[in-house]
Structure formats: C-alpha cells, structure tokens
Amino acid sequence: MPEPAGKKFILVCGNDDFLVAREGKAIHDRLAAEITDEFSRETLSAHATRNEDLRAAVRAFRESVRTIPMFGGRRLVWLKDLDLKAAPDSEEGAALLEELQEVLASNNPANTAILLTAAPVDRTRRFYKWCEKNADLHFVGGDAKTDNRPALLESETRALGVRFEPGAADLLLEKVGQNTRFLIEETRKLATHAGDSALITQAAVGELTPNIAESDFFAAAEAFFSGDLPRALDAIHLHFFSGNDARPLLASLQNRNRLLIQLAALISSGQLSVGYRGIDKSALAKPAATYARAFANNTEKSPCNVFTQHPFYLSKLLGGGRLPSLRRLIANQREFLRAFEEITARPNDQETVIREMAVRCLA
C-alpha cells in the first residue's frame, strides 16, 4: 500500500494506545506483505520516560531510515509508541521532534516506507500540524472527550457477524469501563459464546464479563443499593479482602446516590415517568430541556447531572422501581460524608467503618 502522492510517511495516531497499536499493526502487516525481505523491515520503539530515551530512539530511527538494503529493494521502518503530547513540553523534547521532522522530510518513500504510531497526541502542537500536511495521517479513536466505545463496539460486532440484544451492549460498556482493549476481547469472547445464534444476550454479558470499570466498584455498590443488608455486608467484606480501599467505594456510592436523588425528585414531582421497561430516552428529553440552563448546558458525562447518563443505566439504578425515598437518599449522602470523616480518623478500620455505615443506612 504505497503512500498517497506527495506524502513522505504514514502516521497513525490517537489518544487510545490500544486502538492506535491495532491500526498500526494492520497497516504494518499490509506493507510487510509487499516488502517480503525480513532484513529490509525494522521496528523501533520510541517509548520514552526521559529526553535521553527519546534522543536515542530518534538517532536509531535516523540510522535505520538511511540504511541501504543489502539486496536492494524497498525498506520498511516502523517507529512505534511515540508520545506527541508529553515530548514537546520541554525545550529539549521539542528540539528532538524537530530532528525527527527533518528525517521524515528528507525521506524518499520510493526507497523507504516509514510508519509512525503515536499516542496520546496534542493536535495543537507544531509537529502534529506539520504531519497533517506531509503525512498519510490516520487519526483513530476520535477525540479524548468523546465516548467512542459504542461506535467501536458496533464496528467490531459488524466485523464478527454478531449483534447485541437490547440492553446487552449498554451492560457490557458499564462493566468494562474505558478499557477498549478489554472491550474488544470481551466482544470476541461473547461472539464465540453466541455461536450459531449470532446474538449476544444480556444474560451472557452478566455471566461471562467481569466488572473491571475502575471508577465504579460495581459489586459492592450494586449490593448496597439492592437494599439487602446481608448481601451488602458480604460484598463489602469481599471488597476489602481483595485489597481495595474505602475511598473509591465511597465515591462510587456517592455518585450513584446523587443520580438517585435527582431521579427521585423528578419522579415524585411527576416530571419523569418510568415505564415497564424503565426510563425511555424520550421521557428524559423533556425535563432535560427544562433544566438545561441549571446545568449551564453542560453535556459532559457527570454523576452530578442525571441528564448526561444513558437511560439504560438510569433504569438499572432504579432496580425495577424499588427507589428509596428522597429522605432516605439524602440521609445516605450524610452517612457517606460521616464515613469519610471516620476513615480519616480511623485509617486502619476502614472495613469496620463502611460496614457500620451500611448497617445505619440499610438496617
């Protein structure tokens, strides 16, 4: 796959290192199929924690690009794991990128095919803007502020020839969190499990996919809001037995409770109706428009703004309609604050503090 006319090299970049590496490898494999001599192919790492590491990588890259193939023909050089966000932060780092730019600008693509893969990137930097004009550029994964997982999931299921039943994809995204590598691998596993039916069900996702979302300690929070005290105490014990800390769990409980307080206020005032399937997107749209100004029209996902959450997730929080009273939810919030203060005073008794809090909330 030759570069487009006038382009000196190929740059694959984005803010998700897994997606960048996957796309980079796919392009490398297509180029390697054309450049069959393994001695004419070289892969170099630009992973650097210090300027000295980056300097060594740039120097090695220059030497590789200038190397003449022993048996003639075209060479392929892949410089991977470049960081186009941190590298220019220092004067020396910026100078090294200028040195790299000189090597790229002087390359003859007829003699050497150059592939760069970089994550993360800062698209306002001078080097990136130069690459936009001079490289065959592939930006993958979208903007860092945008959740591109649903589109990635749709693309992967289309390639695998499977589909999700309603709600199954949302549950998978909730359980996996922002880990795109795990999302892809879990989708492939679920597709294999689906077999000839080619249908990935909610039951399969719930049974086969572990909860790894770092920001939401799923099992303990789920048990707490089920209202079942013995189940909650067991989940809390397992949370601490696994070596986890109390603070992230408290943050998770607070985040869910904030959303439930907003839901309780909307439902009790008659501004939000809940059907037998849960909260419908259209039902959420009207109060969202009413209160948009109160949230400064901010659409960035936040537990402080119920209207930025997916209706499926909100329906799941309701637990089939077993919504605690608004008074109870506000009391929960006070108990979470009290628990945080007690943990600060008793850092070695975290599990005891959280268990006592659960008893006060659920007994």
Secondary structure, DSSP 8 states (H G I E B T S, - for coil): ----TT--EEEEEES-HHHHHHHHHHHHHHHHHH---GGGEEEEE---SSHHHHHHHHHHHHHHHH---TT-S-EEEEEEEEEETTGGGSHHHHHHHHHHHHHHHT--TTTEEEEEEEEEE-TTSHHHHHHHHHEEEEEES--TTS--HHHHHHHHHHHHT-EE-TTHHHHHHHHHTT-HHHHHHHHHHHHHHHGGG-EE-HHHHHHHS----TT--HHHHHHHHTT-HHHHHHHHHHHHHTT--HHHHHHHHHHHHHHHHHHHHHHHTTSS--BTTB--HHHHHHHHHHTTGGGTT--S--TT-GGGS-HHHHHHHHTTT----HHHHHHHHHHHHHHHHHHHH-GGGHHHHHHHHHHHHH-
